[in-house]
């Protein structure tokens, strides 16, 4: 089972709160650092924004969510926007209009943050949407599970597209009782309704919905059947986790004449929450957080076989080169190349997730002589990318033998976060 570690660490002279996910072998596979000074515009926050300018040629607009915060707003999927004040009744949207927008992409390098009018309210099992009013189910669930959840949504909410909300069933819904899923759905719908009802009374640039701490968002995106433990050395974080998982206060203290705090509890889902209190060895040192972060920004990544990767991000895309390095074989050369490439594919999938590399990725694997070997490599790579909660796809092999990969852009790459870009 995987383990999530939440701790503080100083990196390059700045203090960060780190949320890191480790697999069952102890390898770090996800890393979410947030600077102590925070950010002005956070992913998932909802604002009363004002349309500044319409860009017809780009089918987009600029929406201001603060005195100094202007965001990119795509009009391509503008459905059911929630206006607070409308400047023009003749056009669907015009400069001066005030509407609710949600941050869907953080600012990166010279690019502004992106916002959408399709508001999303995420829970553990479902997501409620205001713009897109269709039903959806995670593609990572089986065909039978998807059919069951589509039927459940239709029975509970009516035919698709007829209500005021859309619903997406998350991967975590697998194996969960229908009653619990529907209870969370109703809770999210009520919360959404309260946000919309109060929006008309809020001034422009108001923050009407603030996302939970980033580490809770991180944990919510982890498949429940893969998470065994969450450990932190921050008492405030530990109590926030206990509140989030509805741990009764009486369980946080021992019974008897002299009650003492409890540093370890278990959730209803069987996840262990633990407060690390060892003063001799810090949690960060125990889990090698600093060295893992340093390795995650290095250009070169060594593999067990002696081969290595070179990862080079550019403005337009990320290039990854696979080299044999110290791995040499005089016999069965092509079989060895395939083994190295498959090992590299698994590590590249981990590095994309760990470094949060997104957009276009070009991988230069070691040349393989047969089409069958290339197809086997593609299959291994695709399977490895399926473990990533962020959508990532192998597109094809070019005529030059380069593998084309895409990964959805959501957050800043790790390198940019640590550079303070």
N, C-alpha and C positions, 0 to 999 in steps of 0.2 A: 504493500500500500504506500501511496505517496504521503509526504509530510510537508506541511507549509510552515515556514519559519518567518516570524515577524520580529525585527530587531532594529536598533539604531546603529548606524555606522558612519564614520567620517570618511569621505572620499574627496580627494583633491581639495581639501580645505573647507569642504561644505558638509553640513550634517544632513543625513538622509534617514528617513524611515524606510526600511527595506521589507518587502514581502516577497519571499522566494519559495519556489516549489521544488522539492527534491523527489526523485523517483525512488523505487524500492532498492536500487543499488547505491543510493547516496549521491547521485549526480544531480546537479542543479539543472532544471529544465525550463524554468520560467523565473523572470526577475522583474520586479516592479519597484523601482526606487522613487521616492518623492521627497523633494527638498523640504527642509523644515520651514522655509519661507513661503512654501505653497505656490499656487498659480492664481492669476486673476480670473482666467476663463478655464473652467474645468470640464472635462468630458462628462456629458450627461446632465449638466446644470440647465435649467430652463429659465429664460428671461422674457420680460416684455421688451421686444426689440422694435426699433424703428427703421423702416426701409429708407435708405439714403439715396440709392440710385439704381435704376433698372438698366441692365446691359442686354438689349435685345439680341445682338449678334452672338452672345454667349449663352443666351437663355438663362441668365442668372441675374443676381442683384447683390448689393452690399447692404447688410443689415447691421446697425449699430446696437450693441448690447450694453454699452457703458460709455462714459464721456470720452474715453480713449481706446475703446475696443470696437473695431469694425470687423465683421466676419463675412465670409463668402457664403452666398445662399443660392443653391441651384434651384431653378424653377422647373426642372425636368419632371419631377415627380410631385409637383405641388397639388395635393389633394386635401380637401376639407381643412383648409387653414383656419386657425382660431384667432380671429381679429379682436383686438381690444378696442381699437378706434380705427375707422376706415376713412381714408382721405378722399377717395373717389368711388362713387357707386357705379361708374361706367366701366371701369376696368377691374379685372380680377384682383390685381395687386398694383399699387402705385407708390411712388415716392411720398413719404410722409405717413403711410399706413403704420399702425402699431399692431403687432401680433405676437403670439407666443412662439418662441423658437427654442430649440434644444441643441446644445453643442454635440455634434456627431464626430468631429475630427479635431484634434488639438492642433494648435499652430506648430509648424515645423519649418525650421530655417527661415526663409523669407516669405513663406506662405502663411496666410492668415488662417485662423481657425475657421471651420465650416459649421454652419448651423442648418437645421431642417425644421420644417413646420410639422413633420410627422413625429409627435411626441411619443416617447417610449417610457413605460414604467415597468421596470424589471423586478421579478421575484425569483425565488429559487427554482420554481417549476414552470412558470409562464411569464410572458411579456404582454402587456396591454398596449396597443397602439391607437392613436387618434386619427391619423391621416389615412394610413392603409387599413381598411376595414375588412380585410380578408382574414381567413384562418390559415395558419401555417404550423407545421410540425418539423422539428429538427430532422434533417436528412440523415443524421447519424443513428436514428432509431430504426428498427426493423420495419419491413413493409406492414406486418401485422399490427405493430404498435402504432404506426402512423394512421392506419385505418381506424383503429380503436379510438384514438384521440380526436380524429376528425369527427367521428360519430358522437363522441362525448360532447364536443363543443357545439355541434349542431343541435343536440338534444337540450343542452343547458342554455345556450345563447340564441337559438333560432337559426334559420338558414344563413349561410355565409353571405356577408355583404348587406344584410338587412338591419344590423344594429348600428349603434353609435361608436363602436369600438372594433378593432381587430384584435386577434389573439394569436400568439405564437407559443407553442408548447416546446419547452427546452429539453435538452438531452437528459437532464436530471430527473425528469418526470418518469423515466423508465423504472418500473418496479414500485412506484409510489401509489398509494391508495387514491382512487378517484376523488373521494371526499376531501382529502387534504389538498389536492390540486384545485378543486372547485372553490374551496374555502379561501385559498390564496388569491384565486382569480377575483372573487367578490371583494376581497380586501383591497386589491389593486384598483379595481373599478371605482370603489368608493373614494379612494384617495385621489384618483384622477378627477373625479367629479368635483371634489372639494377644491382642487387646484383651478379647474376651469371656472367654477362659480365665483371664486374670489379674484380672478384675474382682472375683471372689469373695474375693480376698486383699487388696483395697483397703478402706480405711476410708471412712466416709461423708464426703462433700464432696471426695473425691479427684478431681483432674483426671487422667483416664485417657487422654485424647487431646487434644493441643494442636494447633490448626490451624497450618499453615505461615504465614509472614509474609503480611500482607494483600496485598502487591503480587504475590505468587505466585498467590494466589487470584484476583486481578484478571486476571492474565495468562492463567490457566487458562480463564477465561470468555470470552476473546477468540477468535473464529474464526481458526484457523490460516491459512486461505487469504487472510485480510485483513491479517495482521500481518507487516510486513517488517523492523522493527528495534526493539530494546529498548536504550535508552541511559540511562546513569546516571553521576553524578559521585561516587558513593559506592563506594569500593573493596570494602567488605564486602558490599554488595548485589551488585556485579558478580561476586564470587567465589561468592556464594550462587546466582546465576543460572547460572553455569558448572557448579556441582555439580548443580543441578536438571536441566539439559539434558545431563548426563553428558559434559561436555567433558573429555577426558583431560588430566591435569596437564602433560604434555609439550607440549601445544599452547598453553599459557599462557606459554611462554618460547621465545625464539629459539634456534636451534641455533648451534653454533660455540664458539670458545674463550672468548668473553665473552657469556654468556647474559643477555638483558634481558627484562623482562616484556612480554607482548603485550596490547595494549589493545582488540583487536578479533578476534572469532572468529565462526564461523558454525555453527549447529546442524545436525543431520541434516535438520531440516524446512526448512532454508534461511533461518532467521531470524538476522539479524545481531545479536550482542551487543557493545555498545561501551561502554568506560569513557571518559568525557569528562574530559580533563585540562587544558583551556585555563584558565590562571590569570588571563587578562585579562578575559574575558567569562564570567560564570558560566552554567551550563546553564539555571538558572531564568530569568535575564535573556534569554538567547538565545531561549527558548521562550515568553517573556512569561507565565510561570506566575502571578505575582502579579496582573497586570492581568486575566488571564483569570478568576482566582478572584474578584476584585472585581466584575467584570462579571456573574459567575454568581450573585451575591447581590443585584444591583441589581433594583429593581422594574420598571424600564423597559428594554426591549430594542429597539433600532432595527434596522429592516430596510433592505436596499439600496434598495428602492423609495421610501423616505421614510416608509413606514408604521412603526408600532411596536406592541409588545406591552406590556401591563401585567400582571405576574404577582404575584398576592396570595395567599399561603397563609393559611388560617384553621385553627381547631381541627378543623373537620369535613371540610373539603375545600380544594382550591386553585382559585381563579378566575383565568382568563386572558382578557383583553379585547384584541381586535384593533381598532386605530384606523388610519384612513387617514393621519393626521398631515400630513406635507408632500406626500403623494401626492394630487394632484388631477387629474381628467380631465373635460373638458367634453363630449367625445364618447365614445361606446361605454362609458358609465359602468358598466353591468353586466359587460361583459367585463373592465374594469379591476378591478372588485371581485373577480371570480373569480381574476384573476392575483394580486392582493394576498393573498387568502385562501389560495391554494395556496402562495405564498411563506411565509406565516405558519404554515401547517400543517407545512412542512418544519422551520422554526425551532422551533416548539413541540415537535416530536418530539425535536429535539436538546436543547432546554432541559430537558425531562422527564428525559432520560438524564443530562445534565450535572449538574443540581441534585439528582438522585435524588428527584424528586417522586413520591409514590406515593399510593395510595388513590383517592379520587374527585376527578376533575378536570372542571371545567365551562369550556368555551371559548365565548366570545361572538364568533363570526366576524361580519364585515360581512354584512348581510342580502342574500341573493340572491333574485332574482325567480322563477327557474324551478327546478323539481324536478330537471331534468337537471343544472343547474349544481351543486346541492347534492349530488347523487350523485357527480359528478366530484370534488368536494372531499373527500367521504368516502373515495373510492377512493385519492386521493393521500395522505390522512392515514393510512389503514390501511397502505399500502405503506411509508410512512416509519417507522411504529411497528414494522414487522417487523424493522428493523435493530437494534432494542433487544434485548439479551440477556435483559432482564427482561420478563416477559409484560405487554404493554400492549394494550388493546383499545378500539376505538371502539364504543360501545354503540348510540347512536341520536341523532337530532335531536329535541329537545322541541318542543312546540307554540309555545313562545316563541322558537324558532330557536336554542337553545343546544345545543352538541355535548357529549354525555356521554362521558367517557373514564374508564377504570380502569387502574391500574398496580399490579402486585403489590408489597406491602410486604416488604422484606428488610432493608435498612439504613436508618440515620437519613438524613433529608434533609441536604444540604450545609449549609444554613443552621443547623440544630441542632448539627451537628458543630462548626462554627466558633464557635458561641455557647457551646459547652461544656455544652449541655443534656443 
